[in-house]
Amino acid sequence: MKTKNIFTKAFIAAGVIALAGCMTSCEDYLDMPSYTEVDEETAFQDEEHAEFFVQGCYRGLIHSENFYQFGAGETTIHSCEDGTTNNSKYAICNYSYSPSGGVTISTSYKEAYRIIESCNLAIARITANLPESERRNRILAEALTIRAYCYHNLIRMYGDVPAIWEPLVDLPDNEDKWYPTRTSRDEIYDHIIADLQQAVEWMPWKSELSLNTNERLNKQSILGVLARIALHAGGYSLRWDLATNDPSTLKMSRRADDARVTEFYKIADDACRQIIERGENSLVQASAKMDAFQNLFYNYCQRNFGVTDTEVMWHLAQYGTTTNSNFNIYAQTGTRGGNYVTIKAMQFALPSFYLSFDKNDIRRDVTCTSYSIYFLDKGAAGDTWVDVGTTYSCIMHGKFRIPWCQEPAATQQRNLNIPMLRYADVLLMYAEAENYLNKRPTTAAISALQQVRNRAGIGNMTIPTDYDGFLNALVQERKWELSGEFLLRTDLVRMGVLARELKATKDDMKALSKHEGKYANVPEYRLYRFQPDAQVWGNEFLALDYIELTDPAEIAKISTAPSKSSQYAEFNATVLEIVKAHGVEVKDGDLWYPANMFDSYQSTYNGNCRKSVGFVGGYNTIQLGNIIYTHPTGFGREKNKENQYPDWIEAADGSDGLYYGFKENCSELAPFANQSAGHPMVDNPRLTQHPGYATH
């Protein structure tokens, strides 16, 4: 028998018939034996063991590539890993793939098929071995949904992929089965949507289940997954002729069968309507202490799921020492030393996205943080940690910030569950389906969007009443609402607007860099309040106070930073007089410091301003990937590049910059990796490459 295939022989030999490992949340319902391997007869001897097995199928459903590589490059979040702009995360964020150079998505492929094989085994054995019952059907519904989600993620990344619906251990040893070719995504979508429709019938509503947790699927979460997948099945995607693999056939289009496309939108519409009309789910609202959006994500980070589960309808368990993903390691505010230890943020929010929020939108300061956590001196005992204000190029992701979390047992174990589906997404999907089916936004569609906006504090914003205007409003609303939740990249694809939105974002960043167009009046200078960091887990701090300066006379007073310590007192007094002039009360000991938002964080001016209020050892450093925090936003501010954009926006030779690798009708999907053993194109010689990369 050959030793390479679509999965890996090692995986089969190790026993797909081993328990895939149980979810490791410490909830009581998962207090179970610690199986590491079990033969097939034991795994499916009864409903209890079968349920243990299917719980193991949840593990690894969202690999770090889903949020670290594929979760960026969607006009809101961008990669900034240390090193150079040639690293794989930065390249993938900018759509610059190289399958032979290892610059593509690879581990997610292997992990998806590992879970698919486990689900195939569970579905086959449970169906064959266990008599029908409510519990058996519920377990099957979970397995069908997990398998569907894996195929959906594969299609989102690669388009047409091999489809296997039976356990490999049951299949004859021939090339058709062990070395499958690409299967039409339409065929796969038809199959998994039918599976999900069956799963919905078998699965009770959450209120009817004895397991009161959204770490397991229930009827409403399966309906939400069904809606999401149906919208992708009916939406745009990059397609080509599978028979010829001719690059000239590459095009962005919907499925050719218009009637089937309409049916998909009806499926999504009906699934969302069922969730809404059931009334068990709702948007988290404000508490006595917090605005609504912070109340949602603060409590989610704190694992106060009793507060958040009406909205976060499905989340993957990440608690304990065995299963604890690095979801919270990359997209956060960055911390240096102290109680939170040293964790560098590897993703940042584009300033064009940060500036796109309405002034009343409470989501901005939850989603984006214009501060990071650093020490004043060298981080020794007795030092002071500060929430230090950043520049426009150093705004970071804030929904899953480290201080909001519970104290972990170890640095890499943040115990932060991975969000899979929110009720806000259901409302926006429902609005989208209604708009498509009626060729205009219905009253129900407008109401759904209005609910999301009302919660955000922008309920007075005009909602378009024409088809295109409403669709564009939904594109923007999904960014404001769902940024950092690794959905937007392929949302832009299925909505048919990816190329347009990438170009608009690059144009926006160039205009912002030059202070032109709609960014002509964006203030260059801010005054930040000096804010010590509490260094306690569960810190409720949201955002630094700041004042934007627009008065030329005020700007003139602070435009030159002190370079000597003897000048600090006078400079600080001048700054405080400006603060008072803006109606802000100044108490004894209060300090504020300026920042030039268009300069780099490391600029001489910004560094000297921070030194004036006490920064010593870390005055010019921040815990953010160094390919961005050392760079400015403003045109001509890059060292030795007086008449150029910063490289991260657009390099002079075009080799770098936002989305530099994007090629329309090509980069919307990733190629299969073909660098070495373990990669799809090497392990399965019958696979065809994405035709746009077939010669790489």
N, C-alpha and C positions, 0 to 999 in steps of 0.2 A: 504494500500500500504506500502511496506517495506520502510525503511528510509535510507538504504545505497545502494550504487551502484558504478559503475565504476567512476562516476564523484562525485557529492555530491548532495543530494536532496536540500540542501540550495541554491546551484547554480541554479538549475532548478527553484526553487520557486522564487528566486530573479528576475528571468526573463532572460533567455537566450535571451528573446525578448527585453531586455533592450539594449540600445546602449552600446557597450563594452567600451565606452569612446573614444573620438577622440584623435588622435596623438597630442602631445602638442608642436610640433615645432611652432615657431612664424612666420613661413612663411605666406605670405598673403593668399595662397591658402587654409590654414587651419583656416581662420578667420570665425568661424561658431558658431551657437548657442551652449550653454553649456548644452547639454542634459545630464541628469542623468538617466532618465528612460522614456521609451516610449512604448506604446503598439505596438503589431505586425502590426496592420493595419496602424498605422502612420509610422512605420519604413520602410515599403515597399510600401508606397502609390505612390511613383514616384521615378525616377532615382536619384534625388538629395538626398532624404532621404536614399535611399538604399546605395548610395555612402558614406554618413556619417557613416552608420552602418559598412560597410566593412573597412573603414579607422580605425574604432575602433578595428578591428580584428588584426591589426599590434601590438597593445599594448601587452607587455609581451611575445612577440615571443621568445626573448632570455632572459631567467631568469638568475639570478646571478650564479646559479649552473652550467650553461653551461660554464662559463669562470672561476669561482672561484674553483669549484670542478673538473668538467670534462675537463676543459681546460688545466690542468697540467698533469704531469706524462707521457709526450710524448717526453722525452729525451732532452728537451730544457728548459722548465719552471717547477719549482717545488714549492710546498707549504711550507710556513714557518710561519704559524699563531702562535700567542702567545700561551703560555701554554706549554703543553707537546707534545711529538710525538704520543700521543694517541688521539689527537683531530680528529674530523671526516674529516676535509679537508686534513690533512696530511695523514690519513689512506687511503682515496680514491685516493689521488695522488700516493700512493704506492700500490694500488690495493688490499687493505686489507678491504674487505667488511664484514659487520655484519648486516644483515637485521633486526634481532631482537634487536640489540643494537643501531639502528638508524644510522648506518654508511653505507649509500648508497645514491642514488639520489632519492629524493621523491617529492619535490615541483614541479620540472619540469614536472613530470608525471601529476599532477593535473592541472598545468597551460596549458599544451599542450592540454588536453582534454577540458578544458574550451574554448580555442580558436577553437578547432575542432567543438565543438557544435555550437558556433556562426557562423562558416563558413558553417556548414551543414544547419543551419536555413537560412542563406543568400542565399545559392545556391538554396535551395528548393523554397523559397518564390520569389526570383527574377525571377527564371525560370517560375514559375507558374503565377505570377502577372503582370509582365511587358512585353510588346511586344518587340520583338527582335529589337535591334538597335546597332549602333557602341558603344555607351556609355554603354548600358546594358551589352554587351558582354565584354567590358573592365573591368567593375566592377566584372563580374563573373570570369574573368581570374585572377583577384587579389585574390578573395576568394578561387579559386581552388589552386592557388600557395601557399597561406598561409597555407591552410589545408595540402597540400602535404609536406610543410616544417616541420610542426608539426609532422606528421607521420614519416618523415625521422629522425628527432631528437629522437623520441621515439625508433625507430629501432636501431639507433646508440647506445643508452644506454642499451636497454633491449632485443633486438632481436625481436622475435614474440610478438606482443602486440594485445590487442583487437582492432578491427576495426569496427567503426560505420559510416555509410555514410548518414544517415537520421537524422533529428532533433529528439531528444528524446521525445519532446512534441507530436510528431506524432505517436510514437510507442506504441503498446499495453503493458500493465503492466504484462509482463511475464519474467521469468528468462533468456530466451535466449536473450532478447533485453536489459534488464536492468542489467543483470549480465553476460556479454559476456566472453567467454573463449579466450585464445590466438588465433589469426589468423596468418596463415603462413605469414612470411614477404614477401615471393615471391608473394603471392596473393595481399598484400598491395602494393608492388612495382609496380606490373602490373597495378593496379588501378591508383595510383598517377602519374605514368609516362604517362599513357593515358590521364589523366586530364591535365598534363602539356603540352602535345602535342596539346591538344585543346586550352589551354590558350595561347600558342604561336601564334596560328592562329588568335585568337581574339584580341590580344594586339598589338598595333602599336609600331614601333620603337620610341625611345625617341625623335628624331628630328621631329616626326610627331605628338607629343603630345603637347597640350597647357600648360600642367603643367611641367615646366622646373625644375624638382627636382628628384634626385635619392632616396629620402625618400619614394617614391612610385615606385612600380614595373613598368617596361616597357618590351618590347619584348626582348632586349638583356639580361636583368637581369633574366627574366624567362628562357631564353635559358641557361644561366649559371647555374641556379638552376637545370634545367633538366639534364645538363651534369653531375653535381655533384652527383645527385641522381642516374643517370644511372650507373655511375662508381661504386657506392656503391652496386647497385643491381647486377652488374656483378662481383663484387670483392669477396674477402674472407670474411667470417663472422663465428662466432661460432654458430654451428647448433646442434640440437639434435632431437630425435624422439618425436614429440609432443604427439603422441598417448600413449606412454608408460612413458615418462618423465624419461627414464632410464639414469642414469649418465654415463654409459658405452658407450652411443651413442654420447656423446659430442665430437665434432671434428671441427677443422677449415677447411672450404672447400668453394668452390664456389657452386653456384646453379648446380644441377645435369644435367640440360639441357644445353649442350654445345652450341647448336645453339642459344638458347635464350641469353646466356651469350655474345656470339659474337654480337648478335643484340643490346644488351645494349651498348657495346663499340661503335658500329656504330652510335647509337643514340647520345652518348656523342661526338663522333668525328664530326658528322654533326652539332650538336648544337654549338660547339666551332667554327667550320669553318664558320658558318653563322655570328657569332659575328665578327670574324677576317675580313672576306671579306666585311662586311658592312662598316668598316672603321670609325665608330663613336667613337670607344674606342681606347685608347692607354696608354702606360706607361707614368707616369709623369716623366719629365726629369729635369735636373738641371736648376736653375735660376741663375741670376747674383750673388746672395748672398749665395746660398746653393747647395750642391751636391744633386743629384736627389732623393735619398731615404729620406733624411731629408726634402727636399722640399715637398715631398708627405705627410709625417706624421706631420710635423710642420703645414702645411696649413690645414690638416684635423683637428688637434686639435684646430686650430684657427677658424674653421668653414668657411674657405675660399673655399667653395665647387666649385666655378668656376675654381679653380686651380686643384682640385682633382677628380672631377666627371667623367673625361674621364677614370680614372682608378678605383675608388671606385664606382662600378656600382650600388650597392644597399647598403644603410645604414639606420638603424632604427633611427627615430627622437627621440632625447632626449634633450629637451630644455624647460625651464620654471619650474614652481613649482609643476606641477601635475605628469608628466611623466619625470623622470630624474633618470636613473639607476645608480648603484654604480659600473659601469664598470671600471671607472678610479680610483676607490678607492684602489683596491687591487694590480693591476699590474702597478707599477710606481716607482719612485726613492726614495720615502720617504722624508718627510719634517717635520721639527720641529719648530713650532711657525712662527713668521713673517707674511708676507702678504699671504703666502700660507697655513697658520695655520698648525696644527699638524695632519698629515695623515701618518699612518704607512704602509709601503709596506708589503704585506702578501704573495708575491710570489717573487722568485729570479731565476736568470738564472744559470743553472749549468755551472761551470767553464769549463767543457769539451766541452760544446757547444760554449762558448765564445772563447775558444782557437781553435775551429775548422775552424773559418773563415780564408780565405786567407788574407794576409797582405794588399792586394789592395781592399778588399771588403768593400765598403762604408756602407754596411748594419749593420756591427757589432756595431758601436758606436751609431747607431739609435736604434737598437734592444736591446742592452745591455748597461747599464751604470755602470761604475766602480766608481761612486760617489753618494753621498747622500747629502741632504741639512740640515745643522745643525748650531746652533749658537756657537759662541766662548765661551761665558760665561754662562749666565743663561737665555738669551732671553729677558731681560728687554729692555725698550726703550733706544736707543743709542747703543745697542749691534751690533755686526757684524755677518752676516750670511755667511756661507762658503760652497762651493761645495767641500766636503771633500772626499778624495780618500779612496777607500775601499780595502779589501782583496779579494782573489778569492772566498771565500764562501759568500761574500756579494755583488755580482754583481746583479743588479736589472734590471727590464724590462723598456725599454725606449721609445717605440713607442708612448705611450700615457701619457708622463710625465706631471705632473701638471703645471710647469712653461710655457709650450707651449700652455696651454689652455687660453680661455678668462676668465676674472674674473667672478666667479659665484656669484649668489645671496646668496648662503649658502654653507657651507662646503661640504655637500653631493651632491650638484648640480653642477657638472662639465660641464654640457651641451655638453658632448662628445657623439656624435652619435656612435652607435654600428656598426662596419663594417660587412657586410654580404657577399660581393662578390667583389673581385678585378680582374681587367683584367690580372694581373700577374698570378692569379690562373687559369684563362681561358687558357692562353698560356701553362701552365704546364699540365693541364688536356688534352688539345689537343695533346701535345707531348706524354702523356701516352697512350691515345687511339690509336694514330697512331702506336706507338711501339707495342701494343698488337695485333692490327689487321694485321700488316705486319710481325710480329715476328722479327722485327728489327726496328731501328729508321729510318724513311723516311727522305728525305730532308726537308719536312715540319716540322717534329718533331724536327729535329736538329735546324732548324731556329727558332722555337718557344722557345726552351730552350736558344738558343743563345741570343735572344732579352732580356730575363730576366737577363742573365749573363752580357751582354753588359751594361745594365743600372746599374748593381751592381759594375762594374769596374773590372770584372774578365772574360772578353770576350776571353782572351787568354788561359783559362783553357781548357784542352783536353776534348772533348765530346766522350764518348764511342760509338762504332758503332755496338755493339752486343746487343741482347735483354736484357740479365741480367745486363750487365754493364750499359746500358742506364737507365733501371728501377732503379738501385741502385743510379745512378746520380740524378734521379728525386726525390728519397726518401730524399737525402741530400739537394737538392735544395729547396724542399718544407720546410724543417726546416729553412734554412737560410732566405728564403723569407717570410714565413708565421708564424713564431714563435709568440706566444702570441695572435693569432687570432682564437683560440679555434677550430681548424680543425684537428690538426696533430694527436691527439690520435687515432681517428678512421680512419684517412688516413693510419696510420701504420697497422691497422687491415685489411682494405680492400685491401691493397697492399700485404698482407700476410707476413709482416716482423716484427710485433710487438714484439714477443718473442725474435727474433734475435737482434733487436735494443735495447731493454731493457737490455739484457745481455751485449751487446757491450758497452753500456753507463756505466753500473756498472763496467765492467772490465776497461774501460777508467779511471773512477774516482779513482779506486784503483791504477792503474798505475801512474796517476798524483799524488796521495797522496804520493806515494813512490819515485817519480822522476824516474820512470822506463820507458823502451820502448820508444815510440815516444815522451814521456814527459820528458825524461832524461835531456834535455837541456833547459827546461822552466826556465827562470830566477826567482830566489827566491825573489830578492829585486827590488823595484821600487823607483824612486824619483818622487814625485808628486809636481806639482806647487801649491803653496798656492793661492787659487782662491776665492775671495769674491763673494757671490751670489748677483746678481742684484736686486732680490726681486721685480721684475716687471712682470706683466702678459704679456705673449707673448715674454718672454725672449728667444732669439734665440740660447743660449748657447748649445753646443752639447756634448763636451767631454773634460775632464781635460788633460792638457799636462802631459806627464810622460816620464821618461827615465828608461829603463831596464838595470840593472847592471849585467855585466858578467865578468868583470875584477876582479880577486881575490884581487888585491891591493886596488881597489876602495871599494870593499865590506868590506875589513878589516877595512877601515877608518870609516865606518858607522855601522858596525855590533854590536857595543855597543852604546846604546842610553844614552843620559845624564839623570841623575836622580835628578840633582840639578839645580836650575835656574841659578846659577853662571856658569854653564857649557854650557848654551844655545848658547851664542854668538860665542864661539869657534867652537861648533858643527855646527852651521849654516854656518859659514865661510868655514868649511871643505866641507859641502854639496855643497855650491855654487861653490867652486873650481872644484868639480867633474862635475857640470852642465856645467861650462865653457869649460871643457875638452871635452865635447860632442858637442861642437860647438853651444851651445845655448847662446844667448845674455842675460846678466844679467844686469838689470837696478837697480838704487837706490830703495831700499825698497822691491825688489823681495825676496821672500822666497820659498824654496823648502823643503820637508821633506821626509824621507824614510818611506817605508812600507814593512814589510815582508809579502809577498802575501800568504804564506802557513800557517802563524800563524792566530789565531783568531783576529778579529778586536779589541778585548778587551785585547790582550796580553800586558804584561808590556812593552815590547819593542815598540810596535805600539803606545800605549798610551803615552809613554814618548817622542816619536818622534813628535807626534802632540802637546804635551805641549810645546815643544821647539820653536814652531812657534806661540804660543799665545792661544792655546785651554786651557780653564780653566774648566768651569762648565760642559761642555759636552764632555770632551776629550775622554771618553771611551764608549760612547753610540751612537747609530745610530737608525734611524726610520725604522727598519726592524724587522720582527717577531723574538722574542728572542730565538726561538729554533734553529736559524741558526747563528745570528750575534755573538753569544757568542762562536761559535765553529770554529775550524781551518779546513784547507783542508789537511795539511800535516800529514803523518803517525807519530804517537808517540807524536804529539803536544797537544793532549787532556790532561788536568790536571789529574794526577794519572792514566794515561793510556799510559805509555811510550812505550809500544810495541803493540799498537793497532791502527786500523783506527779510525778516528772520528766516533762517533755513527751514524751520518747522512749518512755516506758512507757505513759502515758495522759494526754493533755492534759485540762484541766478542761472544755473545750467539746467534746471528742471529735473534734476536727479532726486530731489527730495521734496518735502512739502506735503501739504494735505492731499491725500488720496492720489499720490503720484503714480501709483501702479494701476489705477482704475482704467479699464478698457470696456466701454459699453458693449453689450452683447458678448461678453467673455467673462469678466471678473465677478459677475453676479453669483457665480458658483465657484467652489474651490476644486482644484484638480486632486486626483488620488496621488498619494505619496509613492515614489518609486525609487527611493534612495538605497534601500537595503532590505534585508530580510525582516519580516514583521510589517512591511508596508504592503498595501493592497495590490499594487501593480507587480510586485515581486512575488508575493505569495500566491497570487492567482493570475497566471499568464493569460487566461481567457478574458480578463477584464479589458475593456477599451478605455483609453484616457479621454477626458474632457477634450474635445477637438481643438479648443483654443490653446491647449498646452501639449498637444500630442507630440510635438517635436522637441519638447524640453528634455 
